[in-house]
Amino acid sequence: DVQLQASGGGLVQPGGSLRLSCAGSGFDFSRYALSWVRQAPGKEIEWISSISSTDGRTYYADSVKGRATITRDNTKNMLYLQMNGLNPEDTAVYYCAKSPYSRWHGGTPTELATRGQGTPVTVSS
């Protein structure tokens, strides 16, 4: 079974940084594009970043562009998201998602459907 376990969330002050991690298992990690999504209280899932498997190209939502960096380590089956300049609007549960494709296709629902347990991030003073 595909398993995705996000970690690294917590309480951070505005302007602070966090590095989220996601451990993947049960599939050939290196073959698939991976994404980070988040869900704020009372809101729908929001795609925030993806990384392709074939060429490592990265993609970001406007809401995090310039503040987030997505990386992957296929030798460790790990996905990461470095977030800087956090603000209260970044408060959400963050999930990693496995795409059925090797390349990013625009963050379609199909690409984001396979998600594991999330990690909560609270940005507050």
MOPAC internal coordinates of N, CA, C and O (Angstrom, degrees):
PM7 1SCF
backbone

  N    0.0000 0     0.00 0     0.00 0    0    0    0
  C    1.4523 1     0.00 0     0.00 0    1    0    0
  C    1.5182 1   110.05 1     0.00 0    2    1    0
  O    1.2310 1   121.48 1   -36.07 1    3    2    1
  N    1.3252 1   114.77 1   143.93 1    3    2    1
  C    1.4600 1   120.10 1   175.15 1    5    3    2
  C    1.5203 1   109.15 1   -70.42 1    6    5    3
  O    1.2310 1   121.41 1   -50.26 1    7    6    5
  N    1.3195 1   114.90 1   129.74 1    7    6    5
  C    1.4584 1   120.44 1   175.38 1    9    7    6
  C    1.5166 1   109.58 1  -129.61 1   10    9    7
  O    1.2310 1   121.73 1   -45.14 1   11   10    9
  N    1.3204 1   114.30 1   134.86 1   11   10    9
  C    1.4579 1   121.91 1   178.13 1   13   11   10
  C    1.5205 1   107.53 1  -134.00 1   14   13   11
  O    1.2310 1   120.96 1   -57.57 1   15   14   13
  N    1.3093 1   115.77 1   122.43 1   15   14   13
  C    1.4567 1   120.16 1  -176.62 1   17   15   14
  C    1.5117 1   109.55 1  -125.57 1   18   17   15
  O    1.2310 1   120.94 1   -69.54 1   19   18   17
  N    1.3197 1   115.80 1   110.46 1   19   18   17
  C    1.4601 1   120.96 1   177.85 1   21   19   18
  C    1.5213 1   110.44 1   -87.08 1   22   21   19
  O    1.2310 1   121.04 1   -30.53 1   23   22   21
  N    1.3215 1   115.62 1   149.47 1   23   22   21
  C    1.4538 1   121.44 1   177.93 1   25   23   22
  C    1.5293 1   109.35 1  -153.42 1   26   25   23
  O    1.2310 1   121.22 1    -9.71 1   27   26   25
  N    1.3217 1   115.28 1   170.29 1   27   26   25
  C    1.4568 1   119.78 1   175.58 1   29   27   26
  C    1.5123 1   114.66 1   104.47 1   30   29   27
  O    1.2310 1   120.26 1   176.57 1   31   30   29
  N    1.3198 1   117.10 1    -3.43 1   31   30   29
  C    1.4468 1   120.01 1   179.08 1   33   31   30
  C    1.5182 1   111.76 1   -73.56 1   34   33   31
  O    1.2310 1   121.45 1    -4.71 1   35   34   33
  N    1.3190 1   114.83 1   175.29 1   35   34   33
  C    1.4570 1   119.23 1   179.02 1   37   35   34
  C    1.5165 1   110.72 1   163.13 1   38   37   35
  O    1.2310 1   121.63 1    14.71 1   39   38   37
  N    1.3105 1   114.49 1  -165.29 1   39   38   37
  C    1.4535 1   121.68 1   178.40 1   41   39   38
  C    1.5246 1   108.75 1   -95.62 1   42   41   39
  O    1.2310 1   120.68 1   -51.00 1   43   42   41
  N    1.3049 1   116.31 1   129.00 1   43   42   41
  C    1.4607 1   120.87 1  -179.30 1   45   43   42
  C    1.5194 1   108.62 1  -138.92 1   46   45   43
  O    1.2310 1   120.96 1   -33.17 1   47   46   45
  N    1.3057 1   115.77 1   146.83 1   47   46   45
  C    1.4546 1   120.43 1   179.32 1   49   47   46
  C    1.5242 1   110.68 1   -78.57 1   50   49   47
  O    1.2310 1   120.62 1   -26.69 1   51   50   49
  N    1.3176 1   116.42 1   153.31 1   51   50   49
  C    1.4707 1   119.15 1   175.81 1   53   51   50
  C    1.5230 1   110.85 1   -53.44 1   54   53   51
  O    1.2310 1   121.69 1   -43.67 1   55   54   53
  N    1.3181 1   114.37 1   136.33 1   55   54   53
  C    1.4592 1   120.52 1  -176.96 1   57   55   54
  C    1.5092 1   113.80 1    90.24 1   58   57   55
  O    1.2310 1   120.42 1   171.44 1   59   58   57
  N    1.3099 1   116.80 1    -8.56 1   59   58   57
  C    1.4539 1   121.32 1  -178.25 1   61   59   58
  C    1.5161 1   113.37 1   -81.57 1   62   61   59
  O    1.2310 1   121.71 1     3.70 1   63   62   61
  N    1.3358 1   114.34 1  -176.30 1   63   62   61
  C    1.4621 1   121.28 1  -176.72 1   65   63   62
  C    1.5142 1   110.91 1  -131.77 1   66   65   63
  O    1.2310 1   121.60 1   -23.60 1   67   66   65
  N    1.3321 1   114.54 1   156.40 1   67   66   65
  C    1.4528 1   121.38 1   174.31 1   69   67   66
  C    1.5199 1   108.30 1  -145.01 1   70   69   67
  O    1.2310 1   120.97 1   -28.99 1   71   70   69
  N    1.3202 1   115.75 1   151.01 1   71   70   69
  C    1.4584 1   121.32 1   171.08 1   73   71   70
  C    1.5144 1   107.73 1  -119.00 1   74   73   71
  O    1.2310 1   120.96 1   -67.41 1   75   74   73
  N    1.3115 1   115.77 1   112.59 1   75   74   73
  C    1.4515 1   121.31 1   177.66 1   77   75   74
  C    1.5219 1   109.80 1   -90.72 1   78   77   75
  O    1.2310 1   120.89 1   -34.66 1   79   78   77
  N    1.3202 1   115.90 1   145.34 1   79   78   77
  C    1.4604 1   122.24 1   178.60 1   81   79   78
  C    1.5176 1   109.76 1  -124.34 1   82   81   79
  O    1.2310 1   121.17 1   -26.44 1   83   82   81
  N    1.3048 1   115.37 1   153.56 1   83   82   81
  C    1.4664 1   121.04 1   176.32 1   85   83   82
  C    1.5137 1   108.89 1  -141.13 1   86   85   83
  O    1.2310 1   120.95 1   -58.22 1   87   86   85
  N    1.3085 1   115.79 1   121.78 1   87   86   85
  C    1.4558 1   121.57 1   177.69 1   89   87   86
  C    1.5198 1   109.69 1   -97.56 1   90   89   87
  O    1.2310 1   120.62 1   -53.69 1   91   90   89
  N    1.3157 1   116.42 1   126.31 1   91   90   89
  C    1.4548 1   120.72 1   179.51 1   93   91   90
  C    1.5182 1   111.62 1  -109.72 1   94   93   91
  O    1.2310 1   120.62 1   -34.46 1   95   94   93
  N    1.3265 1   116.42 1   145.54 1   95   94   93
  C    1.4502 1   121.40 1   176.51 1   97   95   94
  C    1.5198 1   109.27 1  -153.72 1   98   97   95
  O    1.2310 1   121.42 1   -15.94 1   99   98   97
  N    1.3437 1   114.89 1   164.06 1   99   98   97
  C    1.4587 1   119.97 1   178.17 1  101   99   98
  C    1.5184 1   114.48 1    84.37 1  102  101   99
  O    1.2310 1   120.41 1  -172.02 1  103  102  101
  N    1.3311 1   116.82 1     7.98 1  103  102  101
  C    1.4601 1   120.34 1   177.12 1  105  103  102
  C    1.5198 1   108.50 1  -156.09 1  106  105  103
  O    1.2310 1   120.99 1   -12.44 1  107  106  105
  N    1.3193 1   115.71 1   167.56 1  107  106  105
  C    1.4585 1   120.89 1   178.94 1  109  107  106
  C    1.5216 1   108.17 1   -79.02 1  110  109  107
  O    1.2310 1   121.45 1   -87.47 1  111  110  109
  N    1.3248 1   114.83 1    92.53 1  111  110  109
  C    1.4607 1   122.83 1  -169.35 1  113  111  110
  C    1.5197 1   112.64 1   -53.90 1  114  113  111
  O    1.2310 1   120.46 1   138.88 1  115  114  113
  N    1.3189 1   116.73 1   -41.12 1  115  114  113
  C    1.4594 1   120.56 1  -172.72 1  117  115  114
  C    1.5245 1   113.63 1   -71.07 1  118  117  115
  O    1.2310 1   119.56 1   168.23 1  119  118  117
  N    1.3001 1   118.44 1   -11.77 1  119  118  117
  C    1.4669 1   120.98 1  -172.32 1  121  119  118
  C    1.5124 1   114.11 1   -91.37 1  122  121  119
  O    1.2310 1   119.89 1   169.96 1  123  122  121
  N    1.3338 1   117.81 1   -10.04 1  123  122  121
  C    1.4530 1   119.64 1  -170.12 1  125  123  122
  C    1.5212 1   113.14 1  -122.48 1  126  125  123
  O    1.2310 1   121.70 1   -34.94 1  127  126  125
  N    1.3197 1   114.36 1   145.06 1  127  126  125
  C    1.4537 1   119.24 1   170.50 1  129  127  126
  C    1.5263 1   109.09 1   -66.99 1  130  129  127
  O    1.2310 1   121.05 1   -30.94 1  131  130  129
  N    1.3111 1   115.60 1   149.06 1  131  130  129
  C    1.4579 1   121.78 1  -177.58 1  133  131  130
  C    1.5229 1   109.13 1  -130.78 1  134  133  131
  O    1.2310 1   121.29 1   -26.49 1  135  134  133
  N    1.3092 1   115.13 1   153.51 1  135  134  133
  C    1.4555 1   119.94 1  -176.48 1  137  135  134
  C    1.5179 1   111.61 1  -139.65 1  138  137  135
  O    1.2310 1   121.80 1   -18.43 1  139  138  137
  N    1.3034 1   114.16 1   161.57 1  139  138  137
  C    1.4603 1   122.25 1   166.64 1  141  139  138
  C    1.5317 1   107.38 1  -114.36 1  142  141  139
  O    1.2310 1   121.58 1   -43.25 1  143  142  141
  N    1.3078 1   114.57 1   136.75 1  143  142  141
  C    1.4565 1   121.62 1   173.85 1  145  143  142
  C    1.5183 1   106.69 1  -132.71 1  146  145  143
  O    1.2310 1   120.74 1   -14.59 1  147  146  145
  N    1.3129 1   116.19 1   165.41 1  147  146  145
  C    1.4598 1   119.92 1   177.80 1  149  147  146
  C    1.5137 1   110.00 1  -144.59 1  150  149  147
  O    1.2310 1   121.65 1   -22.03 1  151  150  149
  N    1.3115 1   114.45 1   157.97 1  151  150  149
  C    1.4482 1   120.22 1   177.78 1  153  151  150
  C    1.5125 1   108.57 1  -136.63 1  154  153  151
  O    1.2310 1   121.44 1   -66.55 1  155  154  153
  N    1.3218 1   114.85 1   113.45 1  155  154  153
  C    1.4574 1   120.81 1   176.95 1  157  155  154
  C    1.5198 1   109.21 1   -82.06 1  158  157  155
  O    1.2310 1   120.07 1   -22.43 1  159  158  157
  N    1.3167 1   117.46 1   157.57 1  159  158  157
  C    1.4637 1   120.22 1  -179.70 1  161  159  158
  C    1.5225 1   111.64 1   -55.09 1  162  161  159
  O    1.2310 1   121.04 1   -54.12 1  163  162  161
  N    1.3194 1   115.62 1   125.88 1  163  162  161
  C    1.4488 1   120.51 1   176.90 1  165  163  162
  C    1.5065 1   115.58 1    76.59 1  166  165  163
  O    1.2310 1   120.35 1  -172.71 1  167  166  165
  N    1.3306 1   116.94 1     7.29 1  167  166  165
  C    1.4623 1   120.41 1  -177.81 1  169  167  166
  C    1.5256 1   110.72 1  -121.26 1  170  169  167
  O    1.2310 1   121.34 1   -13.28 1  171  170  169
  N    1.3066 1   115.05 1   166.72 1  171  170  169
  C    1.4562 1   120.65 1   179.14 1  173  171  170
  C    1.5236 1   110.57 1   -79.81 1  174  173  171
  O    1.2310 1   122.02 1   -14.37 1  175  174  173
  N    1.3177 1   113.74 1   165.63 1  175  174  173
  C    1.4573 1   120.23 1   175.61 1  177  175  174
  C    1.5333 1   109.57 1   -59.96 1  178  177  175
  O    1.2310 1   121.24 1   -43.87 1  179  178  177
  N    1.3125 1   115.23 1   136.13 1  179  178  177
  C    1.4661 1   121.30 1   179.07 1  181  179  178
  C    1.5210 1   109.53 1  -121.35 1  182  181  179
  O    1.2310 1   120.77 1   -56.93 1  183  182  181
  N    1.3320 1   116.14 1   123.07 1  183  182  181
  C    1.4644 1   119.80 1   174.39 1  185  183  182
  C    1.5213 1   108.76 1   -72.15 1  186  185  183
  O    1.2310 1   119.89 1   -41.88 1  187  186  185
  N    1.3458 1   117.81 1   138.12 1  187  186  185
  C    1.4471 1   119.04 1   179.86 1  189  187  186
  C    1.5202 1   113.39 1  -126.25 1  190  189  187
  O    1.2310 1   119.36 1   151.87 1  191  190  189
  N    1.3265 1   118.82 1   -28.13 1  191  190  189
  C    1.4668 1   118.06 1  -179.10 1  193  191  190
  C    1.5203 1   111.31 1  -166.45 1  194  193  191
  O    1.2310 1   121.31 1   -29.18 1  195  194  193
  N    1.3235 1   115.11 1   150.82 1  195  194  193
  C    1.4665 1   120.95 1   176.69 1  197  195  194
  C    1.5168 1   110.25 1  -142.61 1  198  197  195
  O    1.2310 1   121.65 1   -21.82 1  199  198  197
  N    1.3337 1   114.45 1   158.18 1  199  198  197
  C    1.4501 1   121.07 1   175.62 1  201  199  198
  C    1.5226 1   108.08 1  -139.15 1  202  201  199
  O    1.2310 1   121.22 1   -50.52 1  203  202  201
  N    1.3115 1   115.27 1   129.48 1  203  202  201
  C    1.4596 1   119.52 1  -179.80 1  205  203  202
  C    1.5261 1   110.07 1   -76.87 1  206  205  203
  O    1.2310 1   121.33 1   -17.68 1  207  206  205
  N    1.3288 1   115.06 1   162.32 1  207  206  205
  C    1.4613 1   118.73 1   179.51 1  209  207  206
  C    1.5161 1   111.58 1   -91.29 1  210  209  207
  O    1.2310 1   120.51 1   146.19 1  211  210  209
  N    1.3235 1   116.64 1   -33.81 1  211  210  209
  C    1.4535 1   120.07 1  -171.25 1  213  211  210
  C    1.5206 1   112.90 1   -72.87 1  214  213  211
  O    1.2310 1   120.65 1   134.51 1  215  214  213
  N    1.3193 1   116.37 1   -45.49 1  215  214  213
  C    1.4601 1   119.16 1  -175.41 1  217  215  214
  C    1.5250 1   113.34 1  -123.88 1  218  217  215
  O    1.2310 1   120.36 1  -177.98 1  219  218  217
  N    1.3226 1   116.91 1     2.02 1  219  218  217
  C    1.4539 1   120.16 1   177.78 1  221  219  218
  C    1.5165 1   114.89 1    70.28 1  222  221  219
  O    1.2310 1   120.80 1  -165.03 1  223  222  221
  N    1.3286 1   116.07 1    14.97 1  223  222  221
  C    1.4632 1   118.32 1   179.63 1  225  223  222
  C    1.5186 1   109.45 1   -65.10 1  226  225  223
  O    1.2310 1   121.12 1   -34.66 1  227  226  225
  N    1.3239 1   115.45 1   145.34 1  227  226  225
  C    1.4506 1   121.08 1  -176.62 1  229  227  226
  C    1.5233 1   110.88 1  -118.04 1  230  229  227
  O    1.2310 1   121.28 1   -25.87 1  231  230  229
  N    1.3119 1   115.15 1   154.13 1  231  230  229
  C    1.4529 1   122.62 1  -175.69 1  233  231  230
  C    1.5198 1   108.10 1  -141.60 1  234  233  231
  O    1.2310 1   120.99 1   -37.35 1  235  234  233
  N    1.3275 1   115.71 1   142.65 1  235  234  233
  C    1.4600 1   120.07 1  -176.75 1  237  235  234
  C    1.5224 1   111.23 1  -137.41 1  238  237  235
  O    1.2310 1   121.91 1   -34.75 1  239  238  237
  N    1.3244 1   113.95 1   145.25 1  239  238  237
  C    1.4602 1   119.19 1   170.88 1  241  239  238
  C    1.5197 1   108.68 1   -72.93 1  242  241  239
  O    1.2310 1   121.20 1   -25.97 1  243  242  241
  N    1.3132 1   115.31 1   154.03 1  243  242  241
  C    1.4598 1   120.13 1   179.60 1  245  243  242
  C    1.5283 1   111.35 1   -58.84 1  246  245  243
  O    1.2310 1   120.66 1   148.80 1  247  246  245
  N    1.3180 1   116.34 1   -31.20 1  247  246  245
  C    1.4624 1   120.55 1  -175.95 1  249  247  246
  C    1.5301 1   112.90 1   -65.92 1  250  249  247
  O    1.2310 1   119.99 1   159.34 1  251  250  249
  N    1.3254 1   117.63 1   -20.66 1  251  250  249
  C    1.4709 1   120.37 1  -178.48 1  253  251  250
  C    1.5217 1   112.92 1  -124.05 1  254  253  251
  O    1.2310 1   119.90 1   175.67 1  255  254  253
  N    1.3173 1   117.79 1    -4.33 1  255  254  253
  C    1.4588 1   121.19 1  -176.96 1  257  255  254
  C    1.5255 1   110.51 1   -57.85 1  258  257  255
  O    1.2310 1   120.98 1   -48.38 1  259  258  257
  N    1.3092 1   115.74 1   131.62 1  259  258  257
  C    1.4469 1   121.10 1  -178.06 1  261  259  258
  C    1.5156 1   114.12 1    88.18 1  262  261  259
  O    1.2310 1   120.53 1   167.83 1  263  262  261
  N    1.3196 1   116.60 1   -12.17 1  263  262  261
  C    1.4727 1   121.01 1   179.59 1  265  263  262
  C    1.5165 1   112.58 1  -117.25 1  266  265  263
  O    1.2310 1   120.82 1   166.14 1  267  266  265
  N    1.3330 1   116.04 1   -13.86 1  267  266  265
  C    1.4612 1   120.29 1  -174.96 1  269  267  266
  C    1.5278 1   110.53 1  -122.05 1  270  269  267
  O    1.2310 1   121.57 1   -32.34 1  271  270  269
  N    1.3302 1   114.60 1   147.66 1  271  270  269
  C    1.4551 1   121.07 1   174.39 1  273  271  270
  C    1.5182 1   108.49 1  -135.86 1  274  273  271
  O    1.2310 1   121.14 1   -58.55 1  275  274  273
  N    1.3288 1   115.42 1   121.45 1  275  274  273
  C    1.4638 1   120.89 1   178.07 1  277  275  274
  C    1.5184 1   108.62 1  -100.86 1  278  277  275
  O    1.2310 1   121.04 1   -44.13 1  279  278  277
  N    1.3218 1   115.62 1   135.87 1  279  278  277
  C    1.4567 1   121.22 1   177.35 1  281  279  278
  C    1.5253 1   108.94 1  -141.36 1  282  281  279
  O    1.2310 1   121.22 1   -15.54 1  283  282  281
  N    1.3210 1   115.27 1   164.46 1  283  282  281
  C    1.4557 1   119.92 1   176.93 1  285  283  282
  C    1.5126 1   109.16 1  -141.78 1  286  285  283
  O    1.2310 1   121.31 1   -30.08 1  287  286  285
  N    1.3265 1   115.11 1   149.92 1  287  286  285
  C    1.4565 1   122.13 1   175.67 1  289  287  286
  C    1.5183 1   106.46 1  -125.20 1  290  289  287
  O    1.2310 1   121.04 1   -81.81 1  291  290  289
  N    1.3163 1   115.61 1    98.19 1  291  290  289
  C    1.4654 1   119.69 1  -176.05 1  293  291  290
  C    1.5266 1   112.25 1   -69.22 1  294  293  291
  O    1.2310 1   119.91 1   159.99 1  295  294  293
  N    1.3220 1   117.77 1   -20.01 1  295  294  293
  C    1.4677 1   119.73 1   178.63 1  297  295  294
  C    1.5181 1   111.31 1   -73.29 1  298  297  295
  O    1.2310 1   121.18 1   157.55 1  299  298  297
  N    1.3326 1   115.36 1   -22.45 1  299  298  297
  C    1.4705 1   120.26 1  -179.04 1  301  299  298
  C    1.5220 1   112.24 1  -113.00 1  302  301  299
  O    1.2310 1   120.17 1  -179.23 1  303  302  301
  N    1.3139 1   117.28 1     0.77 1  303  302  301
  C    1.4760 1   121.57 1  -175.64 1  305  303  302
  C    1.5244 1   111.27 1    55.21 1  306  305  303
  O    1.2310 1   121.42 1  -132.39 1  307  306  305
  N    1.3263 1   114.89 1    47.61 1  307  306  305
  C    1.4510 1   120.52 1  -176.71 1  309  307  306
  C    1.5265 1   111.34 1  -126.32 1  310  309  307
  O    1.2310 1   121.25 1   -38.27 1  311  310  309
  N    1.3116 1   115.20 1   141.73 1  311  310  309
  C    1.4602 1   124.05 1   174.16 1  313  311  310
  C    1.5243 1   107.13 1  -119.55 1  314  313  311
  O    1.2310 1   121.09 1   -36.91 1  315  314  313
  N    1.3325 1   115.52 1   143.09 1  315  314  313
  C    1.4625 1   119.94 1  -177.37 1  317  315  314
  C    1.5248 1   110.54 1  -131.53 1  318  317  315
  O    1.2310 1   121.98 1   -24.66 1  319  318  317
  N    1.3361 1   113.81 1   155.34 1  319  318  317
  C    1.4590 1   120.18 1   171.70 1  321  319  318
  C    1.5257 1   107.31 1  -139.93 1  322  321  319
  O    1.2310 1   120.84 1   -66.23 1  323  322  321
  N    1.3039 1   115.99 1   113.77 1  323  322  321
  C    1.4648 1   121.57 1   174.16 1  325  323  322
  C    1.5221 1   107.58 1   -92.88 1  326  325  323
  O    1.2310 1   120.90 1   -56.63 1  327  326  325
  N    1.3176 1   115.88 1   123.37 1  327  326  325
  C    1.4628 1   121.50 1  -179.83 1  329  327  326
  C    1.5139 1   109.02 1  -119.74 1  330  329  327
  O    1.2310 1   121.02 1   -54.39 1  331  330  329
  N    1.3215 1   115.65 1   125.61 1  331  330  329
  C    1.4554 1   122.05 1   178.52 1  333  331  330
  C    1.5276 1   109.94 1  -118.97 1  334  333  331
  O    1.2310 1   120.95 1   -14.82 1  335  334  333
  N    1.3086 1   115.79 1   165.18 1  335  334  333
  C    1.4600 1   119.12 1   177.76 1  337  335  334
  C    1.5146 1   113.25 1    56.59 1  338  337  335
  O    1.2310 1   120.79 1  -137.96 1  339  338  337
  N    1.3298 1   116.10 1    42.04 1  339  338  337
  C    1.4602 1   120.10 1  -176.50 1  341  339  338
  C    1.5213 1   111.26 1   -65.77 1  342  341  339
  O    1.2310 1   121.42 1   -34.87 1  343  342  341
  N    1.3201 1   114.89 1   145.13 1  343  342  341
  C    1.4567 1   121.39 1   176.61 1  345  343  342
  C    1.5168 1   108.60 1  -133.56 1  346  345  343
  O    1.2310 1   120.15 1   -13.78 1  347  346  345
  N    1.3334 1   117.33 1   166.22 1  347  346  345
  C    1.4746 1   119.41 1  -176.34 1  349  347  346
  C    1.5243 1   114.23 1   -55.46 1  350  349  347
  O    1.2310 1   119.90 1   153.29 1  351  350  349
  N    1.3187 1   117.79 1   -26.71 1  351  350  349
  C    1.4678 1   120.58 1   178.20 1  353  351  350
  C    1.5254 1   112.71 1   -69.04 1  354  353  351
  O    1.2310 1   120.35 1   168.23 1  355  354  353
  N    1.3166 1   116.93 1   -11.77 1  355  354  353
  C    1.4722 1   121.01 1   176.67 1  357  355  354
  C    1.5258 1   112.11 1   -86.57 1  358  357  355
  O    1.2310 1   120.39 1   176.61 1  359  358  357
  N    1.3236 1   116.87 1    -3.39 1  359  358  357
  C    1.4579 1   120.27 1   178.16 1  361  359  358
  C    1.5223 1   110.17 1   -64.08 1  362  361  359
  O    1.2310 1   120.81 1   -57.47 1  363  362  361
  N    1.3270 1   116.06 1   122.53 1  363  362  361
  C    1.4639 1   121.20 1  -175.99 1  365  363  362
  C    1.5217 1   108.75 1  -176.88 1  366  365  363
  O    1.2310 1   121.66 1    -9.47 1  367  366  365
  N    1.3194 1   114.43 1   170.53 1  367  366  365
  C    1.4653 1   119.55 1   166.65 1  369  367  366
  C    1.5219 1   106.93 1   -92.38 1  370  369  367
  O    1.2310 1   120.92 1   -51.73 1  371  370  369
  N    1.3192 1   115.84 1   128.27 1  371  370  369
  C    1.4532 1   121.60 1  -176.72 1  373  371  370
  C    1.5234 1   109.69 1  -103.19 1  374  373  371
  O    1.2310 1   121.41 1   -46.04 1  375  374  373
  N    1.3246 1   114.90 1   133.96 1  375  374  373
  C    1.4590 1   122.32 1  -179.30 1  377  375  374
  C    1.5313 1   109.84 1  -125.45 1  378  377  375
  O    1.2310 1   121.22 1   -30.69 1  379  378  377
  N    1.3185 1   115.28 1   149.31 1  379  378  377
  C    1.4554 1   119.22 1   167.90 1  381  379  378
  C    1.5292 1   108.11 1  -100.79 1  382  381  379
  O    1.2310 1   121.58 1   -29.02 1  383  382  381
  N    1.3073 1   114.58 1   150.98 1  383  382  381
  C    1.4615 1   120.40 1  -175.78 1  385  383  382
  C    1.5198 1   110.40 1  -135.34 1  386  385  383
  O    1.2310 1   121.46 1   -35.69 1  387  386  385
  N    1.3087 1   114.80 1   144.31 1  387  386  385
  C    1.4639 1   121.26 1   178.29 1  389  387  386
  C    1.5279 1   109.28 1  -104.89 1  390  389  387
  O    1.2310 1   121.30 1   -53.15 1  391  390  389
  N    1.3052 1   115.11 1   126.85 1  391  390  389
  C    1.4544 1   120.35 1   176.32 1  393  391  390
  C    1.5318 1   110.71 1   -83.36 1  394  393  391
  O    1.2310 1   119.81 1   -26.23 1  395  394  393
  N    1.3237 1   117.96 1   153.77 1  395  394  393
  C    1.4707 1   119.36 1   171.71 1  397  395  394
  C    1.5194 1   112.35 1   -80.22 1  398  397  395
  O    1.2310 1   120.50 1   177.88 1  399  398  397
  N    1.3223 1   116.66 1    -2.12 1  399  398  397
  C    1.4483 1   122.52 1  -176.98 1  401  399  398
  C    1.5229 1   110.94 1  -114.06 1  402  401  399
  O    1.2310 1   120.95 1   -16.96 1  403  402  401
  N    1.3211 1   115.79 1   163.04 1  403  402  401
  C    1.4571 1   119.97 1   177.30 1  405  403  402
  C    1.5277 1   111.54 1   -86.04 1  406  405  403
  O    1.2310 1   121.33 1   155.59 1  407  406  405
  N    1.3370 1   115.06 1   -24.41 1  407  406  405
  C    1.4612 1   119.30 1  -179.46 1  409  407  406
  C    1.5206 1   109.88 1  -115.44 1  410  409  407
  O    1.2310 1   121.85 1   -20.36 1  411  410  409
  N    1.3247 1   114.06 1   159.64 1  411  410  409
  C    1.4501 1   120.99 1   178.17 1  413  411  410
  C    1.5229 1   109.77 1   -73.59 1  414  413  411
  O    1.2310 1   121.22 1   -44.42 1  415  414  413
  N    1.3214 1   115.26 1   135.58 1  415  414  413
  C    1.4589 1   120.84 1  -179.90 1  417  415  414
  C    1.5201 1   111.23 1  -118.97 1  418  417  415
  O    1.2310 1   120.63 1  -153.48 1  419  418  417
  N    1.3014 1   116.40 1    26.52 1  419  418  417
  C    1.4481 1   119.22 1   174.21 1  421  419  418
  C    1.5128 1   114.90 1    97.85 1  422  421  419
  O    1.2310 1   120.35 1  -170.85 1  423  422  421
  N    1.3187 1   116.93 1     9.15 1  423  422  421
  C    1.4540 1   118.44 1   177.99 1  425  423  422
  C    1.5176 1   113.52 1    74.86 1  426  425  423
  O    1.2310 1   120.78 1  -140.62 1  427  426  425
  N    1.3156 1   116.11 1    39.38 1  427  426  425
  C    1.4574 1   120.38 1  -179.82 1  429  427  426
  C    1.5285 1   110.59 1   -69.69 1  430  429  427
  O    1.2310 1   120.01 1   -19.95 1  431  430  429
  N    1.3210 1   117.59 1   160.05 1  431  430  429
  C    1.4701 1   119.60 1   177.78 1  433  431  430
  C    1.5252 1   112.82 1   -54.52 1  434  433  431
  O    1.2310 1   120.55 1   144.14 1  435  434  433
  N    1.3219 1   116.54 1   -35.86 1  435  434  433
  C    1.4646 1   119.64 1   178.64 1  437  435  434
  C    1.5195 1   111.13 1   -61.19 1  438  437  435
  O    1.2310 1   120.58 1   140.43 1  439  438  437
  N    1.3178 1   116.49 1   -39.57 1  439  438  437
  C    1.4650 1   120.43 1  -178.50 1  441  439  438
  C    1.5157 1   112.33 1   -70.14 1  442  441  439
  O    1.2310 1   120.08 1   156.80 1  443  442  441
  N    1.3134 1   117.45 1   -23.20 1  443  442  441
  C    1.4582 1   121.20 1  -172.31 1  445  443  442
  C    1.5259 1   112.97 1  -108.13 1  446  445  443
  O    1.2310 1   120.46 1  -178.04 1  447  446  445
  N    1.3192 1   116.73 1     1.96 1  447  446  445
  C    1.4682 1   119.89 1  -171.69 1  449  447  446
  C    1.5180 1   113.41 1   -72.91 1  450  449  447
  O    1.2310 1   120.35 1   147.28 1  451  450  449
  N    1.3110 1   116.93 1   -32.72 1  451  450  449
  C    1.4628 1   120.22 1  -176.95 1  453  451  450
  C    1.5198 1   108.59 1   -89.65 1  454  453  451
  O    1.2310 1   121.02 1   -79.56 1  455  454  453
  N    1.3108 1   115.66 1   100.44 1  455  454  453
  C    1.4651 1   121.86 1  -176.25 1  457  455  454
  C    1.5187 1   109.38 1  -128.69 1  458  457  455
  O    1.2310 1   121.60 1   -27.10 1  459  458  457
  N    1.2930 1   114.55 1   152.90 1  459  458  457
  C    1.4479 1   119.49 1   177.55 1  461  459  458
  C    1.5141 1   111.07 1  -104.31 1  462  461  459
  O    1.2310 1   121.78 1    21.73 1  463  462  461
  N    1.3045 1   114.20 1  -158.27 1  463  462  461
  C    1.4591 1   120.38 1   178.54 1  465  463  462
  C    1.5159 1   109.71 1   -73.50 1  466  465  463
  O    1.2310 1   120.70 1   -44.51 1  467  466  465
  N    1.3117 1   116.26 1   135.49 1  467  466  465
  C    1.4505 1   120.63 1  -176.53 1  469  467  466
  C    1.5068 1   113.68 1   -89.29 1  470  469  467
  O    1.2310 1   121.94 1    -4.85 1  471  470  469
  N    1.3273 1   113.90 1   175.15 1  471  470  469
  C    1.4548 1   120.77 1   176.00 1  473  471  470
  C    1.5217 1   107.86 1  -127.85 1  474  473  471
  O    1.2310 1   120.10 1   -50.74 1  475  474  473
  N    1.3370 1   117.42 1   129.26 1  475  474  473
  C    1.4592 1   119.26 1  -176.01 1  477  475  474
  C    1.5201 1   112.47 1   -81.30 1  478  477  475
  O    1.2310 1   121.59 1   -39.74 1  479  478  477
  N    1.3206 1   114.56 1   140.26 1  479  478  477
  C    1.4566 1   122.52 1   175.56 1  481  479  478
  C    1.5220 1   107.92 1  -123.63 1  482  481  479
  O    1.2310 1   121.37 1   -53.77 1  483  482  481
  N    1.3228 1   114.98 1   126.23 1  483  482  481
  C    1.4630 1   120.80 1   177.56 1  485  483  482
  C    1.5177 1   108.12 1  -122.01 1  486  485  483
  O    1.2310 1   121.14 1   -56.52 1  487  486  485
  N    1.3146 1   115.43 1   123.48 1  487  486  485
  C    1.4585 1   120.89 1   178.61 1  489  487  486
  C    1.5199 1   107.72 1  -109.45 1  490  489  487
  O    1.2310 1   121.47 1   -69.06 1  491  490  489
  N    1.3006 1   114.79 1   110.94 1  491  490  489
  C    1.4588 1   119.48 1  -175.04 1  493  491  490
  C    1.5201 1   109.99 1  -160.11 1  494  493  491
  O    1.2310 1   121.35 1   -30.53 1  495  494  493
  N    1.3124 1   115.03 1   149.47 1  495  494  493
  C    1.4512 1   119.44 1   175.76 1  497  495  494
  C    1.5200 1   110.40 1   -93.93 1  498  497  495
  O    1.2310 1   120.10 1   180.00 1  499  498  497

